[in-house]
């Protein structure tokens, strides 16, 4: 019996299937979105590493009792069984898939963002009352940012016609938070996981929850300088407008917008020190799982 592979497989099932569903139903992430985002990132990283590690463990099982012993004895072995070679090919394919999808997702996002930035620069105008903001002549209410080395914050004429001045400035503060905190970099690994495992429920849940937590972080930054009810009112009025590819908007899905607006007008107490410490500890344990997997014997007996 491949003890290590079975242990890693069980942990992988928990990380990819059980934990995401439980975490998505929890209410504490709304009270500490930054800590919840940290935990989601650790789940994504550990899950990807352990998926590869499980295949590597199966591949090395015939070569030795531990990973280190197996690696040392590979050069002296004449051949490995076919299933061991197949597992090694699976691990290599999975690694290449994750890396290639990450690179391709990054390139595609950057290209879409560049096209959008060029188009905005061609058609947008500047409003002297809205510093560092591009205004496009479009009737659909739309507010989004294009993060990066040359960021843009974009508003449509529809937003200016629909929202009051204080609401517009609250939305702008939200978008500026996306730009300053580089939320675009946070979502890239989850885009890669989503493209690699497009039908895995845990990955789909993770993508949605990470997107929602990022919006909550931007909301929290915006309400440092603007009243909560003003931003909540703006979210209600703008709704779930579609943001161009590569951009970040103040809106989102209908349910997500309603949840964020309710969170703004009825704020819960922030997560206490004990709760934050527990999340940090859980994050550390999740990240330690791939390392602990290397300590389990490859085979029993």
MINU-109357 format. One record per residue (C-alpha): y, z, x; residue in one letter. Coordinates in steps of 0.2 Angstrom, whole numbers, plus 2048, in hexadecimal, padded with zeros to 3 digits. Each point is the difference from the previous one (the first is absolute). Example, Ala and Ser with C-alpha at 12.3 -4.5 7.8 and 13.67 -1.06 7.14 Angstrom:
BEGIN
{Y = 7EA, Z = 827, X = 83E, residu = A}
{Y = 811, Z = 7FD, X = 806, residu = S}
END
This chain:
BEGIN
{Y = 800, Z = 800, X = 800, residu = X}
{Y = 811, Z = 7FB, X = 807, residu = X}
{Y = 808, Z = 811, X = 7FE, residu = X}
{Y = 811, Z = 7FB, X = 806, residu = X}
{Y = 801, Z = 7F0, X = 7F6, residu = X}
{Y = 7FB, Z = 80A, X = 7F0, residu = X}
{Y = 80D, Z = 80D, X = 804, residu = X}
{Y = 80E, Z = 7F4, X = 803, residu = X}
{Y = 7FB, Z = 7F6, X = 7F1, residu = X}
{Y = 801, Z = 80F, X = 7F5, residu = X}
{Y = 811, Z = 804, X = 807, residu = X}
{Y = 806, Z = 7EE, X = 7FD, residu = X}
{Y = 7FA, Z = 801, X = 7EE, residu = X}
{Y = 80A, Z = 810, X = 7FD, residu = X}
{Y = 810, Z = 7F9, X = 809, residu = X}
{Y = 7FF, Z = 7EF, X = 7F7, residu = X}
{Y = 7F9, Z = 805, X = 7EF, residu = X}
{Y = 802, Z = 812, X = 7FB, residu = X}
{Y = 810, Z = 807, X = 80A, residu = X}
{Y = 80C, Z = 7F2, X = 7FA, residu = X}
{Y = 7FC, Z = 802, X = 7EE, residu = X}
{Y = 802, Z = 813, X = 801, residu = X}
{Y = 810, Z = 7FE, X = 80A, residu = X}
{Y = 808, Z = 7F4, X = 7F4, residu = X}
{Y = 7FD, Z = 80C, X = 7F2, residu = X}
{Y = 808, Z = 80E, X = 809, residu = X}
{Y = 812, Z = 806, X = 7FB, residu = X}
{Y = 805, Z = 808, X = 811, residu = X}
{Y = 804, Z = 7EF, X = 808, residu = X}
{Y = 80F, Z = 7FE, X = 7F5, residu = X}
{Y = 807, Z = 811, X = 807, residu = X}
{Y = 7FD, Z = 7FA, X = 812, residu = X}
{Y = 7FF, Z = 7ED, X = 802, residu = X}
{Y = 802, Z = 800, X = 812, residu = X}
{Y = 7F1, Z = 80C, X = 803, residu = X}
{Y = 7F6, Z = 7F6, X = 7F3, residu = X}
{Y = 804, Z = 7F0, X = 809, residu = X}
{Y = 7FA, Z = 807, X = 811, residu = X}
{Y = 7F0, Z = 805, X = 7F8, residu = X}
{Y = 7FD, Z = 7EE, X = 7F8, residu = X}
{Y = 804, Z = 7F9, X = 811, residu = X}
{Y = 7F3, Z = 80B, X = 808, residu = X}
{Y = 7F3, Z = 7FA, X = 7F3, residu = X}
{Y = 804, Z = 7EE, X = 803, residu = X}
{Y = 7FE, Z = 802, X = 813, residu = X}
{Y = 7F1, Z = 80A, X = 800, residu = X}
{Y = 7F7, Z = 7F5, X = 7F3, residu = X}
{Y = 803, Z = 7F1, X = 80A, residu = X}
{Y = 7FA, Z = 807, X = 810, residu = X}
{Y = 7F1, Z = 808, X = 7F8, residu = X}
{Y = 7FB, Z = 7F0, X = 7F8, residu = X}
{Y = 7FF, Z = 7F8, X = 811, residu = X}
{Y = 7F8, Z = 810, X = 808, residu = X}
{Y = 7F2, Z = 800, X = 7F3, residu = X}
{Y = 7FB, Z = 7EE, X = 805, residu = X}
{Y = 801, Z = 804, X = 812, residu = X}
{Y = 7F6, Z = 810, X = 7FE, residu = X}
{Y = 7F2, Z = 7F6, X = 7F8, residu = X}
{Y = 801, Z = 7F3, X = 80E, residu = X}
{Y = 7FE, Z = 80E, X = 80E, residu = X}
{Y = 7F3, Z = 80A, X = 7F8, residu = X}
{Y = 7F1, Z = 7F8, X = 809, residu = X}
{Y = 809, Z = 802, X = 811, residu = X}
{Y = 801, Z = 813, X = 801, residu = X}
{Y = 802, Z = 810, X = 7F8, residu = X}
{Y = 813, Z = 801, X = 800, residu = X}
{Y = 80E, Z = 7F3, X = 801, residu = X}
{Y = 804, Z = 804, X = 812, residu = X}
{Y = 7ED, Z = 7FF, X = 805, residu = X}
{Y = 7FE, Z = 7F0, X = 7F6, residu = X}
{Y = 80E, Z = 7F7, X = 808, residu = X}
{Y = 7FA, Z = 805, X = 812, residu = X}
{Y = 7EF, Z = 7FA, X = 7FC, residu = X}
{Y = 805, Z = 7EF, X = 7F9, residu = X}
{Y = 800, Z = 7F7, X = 811, residu = X}
{Y = 7EE, Z = 806, X = 804, residu = X}
{Y = 7F9, Z = 7FA, X = 7F0, residu = X}
{Y = 7F8, Z = 7EF, X = 7FF, residu = X}
{Y = 803, Z = 7FE, X = 7ED, residu = X}
{Y = 805, Z = 808, X = 7F0, residu = X}
{Y = 7F8, Z = 7FE, X = 7EF, residu = X}
{Y = 807, Z = 7F3, X = 7F5, residu = X}
{Y = 808, Z = 80C, X = 7F4, residu = X}
{Y = 809, Z = 809, X = 80E, residu = X}
{Y = 808, Z = 7EF, X = 805, residu = X}
{Y = 804, Z = 7FD, X = 7EE, residu = X}
{Y = 809, Z = 810, X = 7FE, residu = X}
{Y = 809, Z = 7FD, X = 810, residu = X}
{Y = 806, Z = 7EF, X = 7FA, residu = X}
{Y = 805, Z = 808, X = 7EF, residu = X}
{Y = 80B, Z = 80D, X = 80A, residu = X}
{Y = 808, Z = 7F2, X = 80A, residu = X}
{Y = 803, Z = 7F6, X = 7F1, residu = X}
{Y = 808, Z = 80E, X = 7F7, residu = X}
{Y = 80B, Z = 805, X = 80E, residu = X}
{Y = 806, Z = 7EE, X = 802, residu = X}
{Y = 803, Z = 7FF, X = 7EE, residu = X}
{Y = 80B, Z = 80F, X = 7FF, residu = X}
{Y = 80A, Z = 7FB, X = 80F, residu = X}
{Y = 802, Z = 7EE, X = 7FB, residu = X}
{Y = 805, Z = 805, X = 7EE, residu = X}
{Y = 80D, Z = 80C, X = 806, residu = X}
{Y = 807, Z = 7F3, X = 80C, residu = X}
{Y = 800, Z = 7F3, X = 7F2, residu = X}
{Y = 807, Z = 80B, X = 7F3, residu = X}
{Y = 80E, Z = 805, X = 80C, residu = X}
{Y = 804, Z = 7EE, X = 804, residu = X}
{Y = 800, Z = 7FB, X = 7EE, residu = X}
{Y = 80B, Z = 80E, X = 7FB, residu = X}
{Y = 80C, Z = 7FD, X = 80E, residu = X}
{Y = 801, Z = 7ED, X = 7FC, residu = X}
{Y = 803, Z = 804, X = 7ED, residu = X}
{Y = 80D, Z = 80C, X = 805, residu = X}
{Y = 809, Z = 7F4, X = 80C, residu = X}
{Y = 800, Z = 7F2, X = 7F2, residu = X}
{Y = 807, Z = 80C, X = 7F4, residu = X}
{Y = 80D, Z = 806, X = 80C, residu = X}
{Y = 806, Z = 7EE, X = 804, residu = X}
{Y = 801, Z = 7FC, X = 7ED, residu = X}
{Y = 80A, Z = 810, X = 7FD, residu = X}
{Y = 80C, Z = 7FC, X = 80E, residu = X}
{Y = 803, Z = 7EE, X = 7F9, residu = X}
{Y = 803, Z = 805, X = 7ED, residu = X}
{Y = 806, Z = 812, X = 801, residu = X}
{Y = 811, Z = 806, X = 800, residu = X}
{Y = 808, Z = 810, X = 806, residu = X}
{Y = 808, Z = 80D, X = 7F5, residu = X}
{Y = 80E, Z = 80A, X = 809, residu = X}
{Y = 7FB, Z = 80F, X = 7F5, residu = X}
{Y = 7EE, Z = 800, X = 806, residu = X}
{Y = 7FF, Z = 801, X = 812, residu = X}
{Y = 7F1, Z = 7F8, X = 809, residu = X}
{Y = 7FA, Z = 7F8, X = 7F0, residu = X}
{Y = 7FC, Z = 7EE, X = 7FB, residu = X}
{Y = 803, Z = 7FB, X = 7EE, residu = X}
{Y = 7F7, Z = 7F1, X = 7F8, residu = X}
{Y = 806, Z = 7F8, X = 7F1, residu = X}
{Y = 7F0, Z = 803, X = 7F5, residu = X}
{Y = 800, Z = 807, X = 7EE, residu = X}
{Y = 7F0, Z = 809, X = 803, residu = X}
{Y = 803, Z = 812, X = 805, residu = X}
{Y = 7F9, Z = 801, X = 811, residu = X}
{Y = 803, Z = 80C, X = 80F, residu = X}
{Y = 7F5, Z = 800, X = 810, residu = X}
{Y = 801, Z = 800, X = 813, residu = X}
{Y = 7F9, Z = 7F6, X = 80E, residu = X}
{Y = 7FC, Z = 80C, X = 80E, residu = X}
{Y = 7FE, Z = 7FC, X = 812, residu = X}
{Y = 80B, Z = 7FD, X = 80F, residu = X}
{Y = 80D, Z = 7F7, X = 7F6, residu = X}
{Y = 7FF, Z = 809, X = 7EF, residu = X}
{Y = 808, Z = 7FA, X = 7F0, residu = X}
{Y = 803, Z = 80A, X = 7EF, residu = X}
{Y = 801, Z = 7F4, X = 7F2, residu = X}
{Y = 807, Z = 802, X = 7EE, residu = X}
{Y = 801, Z = 7F3, X = 7F2, residu = X}
{Y = 80E, Z = 7FE, X = 7F5, residu = X}
{Y = 7F5, Z = 806, X = 7F2, residu = X}
{Y = 7FF, Z = 811, X = 808, residu = X}
{Y = 813, Z = 801, X = 802, residu = X}
{Y = 802, Z = 7FB, X = 7EE, residu = X}
{Y = 7F3, Z = 80C, X = 7F9, residu = X}
{Y = 803, Z = 810, X = 80A, residu = X}
{Y = 80F, Z = 80B, X = 802, residu = X}
{Y = 808, Z = 802, X = 811, residu = X}
{Y = 7F8, Z = 811, X = 804, residu = X}
{Y = 7EF, Z = 7F9, X = 7FB, residu = X}
{Y = 803, Z = 7F1, X = 80B, residu = X}
{Y = 804, Z = 80B, X = 80F, residu = X}
{Y = 7F1, Z = 80B, X = 7FD, residu = X}
{Y = 7F5, Z = 7F1, X = 800, residu = X}
{Y = 808, Z = 7FA, X = 810, residu = X}
{Y = 7FC, Z = 811, X = 808, residu = X}
{Y = 7EE, Z = 7FE, X = 7FB, residu = X}
{Y = 7FF, Z = 7EF, X = 808, residu = X}
{Y = 809, Z = 806, X = 810, residu = X}
{Y = 7F2, Z = 80E, X = 801, residu = X}
{Y = 7F3, Z = 7F2, X = 801, residu = X}
{Y = 809, Z = 7F7, X = 80E, residu = X}
{Y = 804, Z = 810, X = 80A, residu = X}
{Y = 7EE, Z = 808, X = 7FF, residu = X}
{Y = 7F8, Z = 7EF, X = 803, residu = X}
{Y = 7F4, Z = 802, X = 7F1, residu = X}
{Y = 7FA, Z = 7EE, X = 803, residu = X}
{Y = 7F7, Z = 806, X = 80F, residu = X}
{Y = 7F7, Z = 80D, X = 7F6, residu = X}
{Y = 7F8, Z = 7F4, X = 7F4, residu = X}
{Y = 7FA, Z = 7F3, X = 80C, residu = X}
{Y = 7EF, Z = 809, X = 805, residu = X}
{Y = 7FC, Z = 802, X = 7ED, residu = X}
{Y = 804, Z = 7ED, X = 7FD, residu = X}
{Y = 7F3, Z = 7FC, X = 80E, residu = X}
{Y = 7F3, Z = 80C, X = 7F8, residu = X}
{Y = 803, Z = 7F9, X = 7EF, residu = X}
{Y = 7FD, Z = 7EE, X = 807, residu = X}
{Y = 7F1, Z = 806, X = 809, residu = X}
{Y = 7F8, Z = 809, X = 7F1, residu = X}
{Y = 809, Z = 7F8, X = 7F1, residu = X}
{Y = 7F4, Z = 807, X = 7F3, residu = X}
{Y = 7FD, Z = 811, X = 807, residu = X}
{Y = 807, Z = 80D, X = 7F3, residu = X}
{Y = 806, Z = 80C, X = 80D, residu = X}
{Y = 80A, Z = 7F4, X = 809, residu = X}
{Y = 808, Z = 7F9, X = 7F0, residu = X}
{Y = 805, Z = 812, X = 7FB, residu = X}
{Y = 806, Z = 804, X = 812, residu = X}
{Y = 80C, Z = 7F0, X = 7FF, residu = X}
{Y = 807, Z = 805, X = 7F0, residu = X}
{Y = 803, Z = 812, X = 804, residu = X}
{Y = 808, Z = 7FD, X = 811, residu = X}
{Y = 80C, Z = 7F4, X = 7F8, residu = X}
{Y = 804, Z = 80D, X = 7F3, residu = X}
{Y = 803, Z = 80D, X = 80D, residu = X}
{Y = 80B, Z = 7F5, X = 80A, residu = X}
{Y = 80B, Z = 7FE, X = 7F1, residu = X}
{Y = 800, Z = 812, X = 7FD, residu = X}
{Y = 806, Z = 803, X = 812, residu = X}
{Y = 80E, Z = 7F4, X = 7FE, residu = X}
{Y = 805, Z = 808, X = 7EF, residu = X}
{Y = 800, Z = 811, X = 809, residu = X}
{Y = 80C, Z = 7F9, X = 80E, residu = X}
{Y = 80B, Z = 7F8, X = 7F3, residu = X}
{Y = 802, Z = 810, X = 7F5, residu = X}
{Y = 807, Z = 80A, X = 810, residu = X}
{Y = 811, Z = 7F7, X = 7FC, residu = X}
{Y = 7FE, Z = 7FB, X = 7EE, residu = X}
{Y = 7FC, Z = 809, X = 7F0, residu = X}
{Y = 7EE, Z = 800, X = 7FB, residu = X}
{Y = 803, Z = 7FA, X = 7EE, residu = X}
{Y = 80B, Z = 7F2, X = 806, residu = X}
{Y = 7F2, Z = 7F8, X = 80B, residu = X}
{Y = 7F3, Z = 804, X = 7F2, residu = X}
{Y = 80B, Z = 7F7, X = 7F3, residu = X}
{Y = 802, Z = 7F1, X = 80C, residu = X}
{Y = 7ED, Z = 7FF, X = 801, residu = X}
{Y = 7FE, Z = 800, X = 7ED, residu = X}
{Y = 80D, Z = 7F3, X = 7FE, residu = X}
{Y = 7FA, Z = 7F4, X = 80E, residu = X}
{Y = 7EE, Z = 802, X = 7FC, residu = X}
{Y = 7F1, Z = 7F7, X = 809, residu = X}
{Y = 809, Z = 7F1, X = 807, residu = X}
{Y = 7F6, Z = 7F5, X = 80C, residu = X}
{Y = 805, Z = 801, X = 812, residu = X}
{Y = 7FE, Z = 7F1, X = 80B, residu = X}
{Y = 7F2, Z = 801, X = 80D, residu = X}
{Y = 804, Z = 80A, X = 80F, residu = X}
{Y = 80D, Z = 80A, X = 7F7, residu = X}
{Y = 801, Z = 812, X = 7FA, residu = X}
{Y = 808, Z = 804, X = 7EF, residu = X}
{Y = 806, Z = 80F, X = 7F7, residu = X}
{Y = 7F4, Z = 7FC, X = 7F2, residu = X}
{Y = 7EE, Z = 7FD, X = 7FF, residu = X}
{Y = 7F2, Z = 800, X = 7F3, residu = X}
{Y = 805, Z = 807, X = 7EE, residu = X}
{Y = 7F6, Z = 810, X = 802, residu = X}
{Y = 806, Z = 803, X = 811, residu = X}
{Y = 812, Z = 7FE, X = 7FB, residu = X}
{Y = 7FE, Z = 80C, X = 7F1, residu = X}
{Y = 7F7, Z = 80D, X = 80C, residu = X}
{Y = 80E, Z = 7FF, X = 80D, residu = X}
{Y = 80E, Z = 802, X = 7F3, residu = X}
{Y = 7F7, Z = 80F, X = 7F8, residu = X}
{Y = 7FE, Z = 807, X = 811, residu = X}
{Y = 813, Z = 7FE, X = 803, residu = X}
{Y = 806, Z = 808, X = 7F0, residu = X}
{Y = 7F2, Z = 80E, X = 800, residu = X}
{Y = 7FE, Z = 804, X = 812, residu = X}
{Y = 7F1, Z = 80B, X = 804, residu = X}
{Y = 801, Z = 80D, X = 80E, residu = X}
{Y = 7FD, Z = 7F9, X = 811, residu = X}
{Y = 7EF, Z = 804, X = 808, residu = X}
{Y = 800, Z = 811, X = 809, residu = X}
{Y = 7FC, Z = 803, X = 812, residu = X}
{Y = 7EE, Z = 805, X = 7FC, residu = X}
{Y = 7FE, Z = 7F0, X = 7F7, residu = X}
{Y = 808, Z = 7F5, X = 80E, residu = X}
{Y = 7F5, Z = 809, X = 80D, residu = X}
{Y = 7F1, Z = 7FC, X = 7F6, residu = X}
{Y = 804, Z = 7EE, X = 7FF, residu = X}
{Y = 803, Z = 7FF, X = 812, residu = X}
{Y = 7F0, Z = 808, X = 803, residu = X}
{Y = 7F7, Z = 7F4, X = 7F5, residu = X}
{Y = 808, Z = 7F2, X = 809, residu = X}
{Y = 7FA, Z = 806, X = 810, residu = X}
{Y = 7EE, Z = 802, X = 7FA, residu = X}
{Y = 800, Z = 7EF, X = 7F9, residu = X}
{Y = 806, Z = 7F8, X = 810, residu = X}
{Y = 7F3, Z = 80B, X = 80A, residu = X}
{Y = 7F1, Z = 7F9, X = 7F6, residu = X}
{Y = 7FE, Z = 7F0, X = 80A, residu = X}
{Y = 800, Z = 80B, X = 810, residu = X}
{Y = 7F4, Z = 80C, X = 7F9, residu = X}
{Y = 7F4, Z = 7F2, X = 7FB, residu = X}
{Y = 7FE, Z = 7FC, X = 812, residu = X}
{Y = 7F9, Z = 811, X = 803, residu = X}
{Y = 7F2, Z = 7FE, X = 7F3, residu = X}
{Y = 7EF, Z = 7FB, X = 808, residu = X}
{Y = 7FC, Z = 7ED, X = 7FC, residu = X}
{Y = 7EE, Z = 804, X = 7FB, residu = X}
{Y = 7F6, Z = 80F, X = 7FB, residu = X}
{Y = 7F2, Z = 806, X = 80A, residu = X}
END
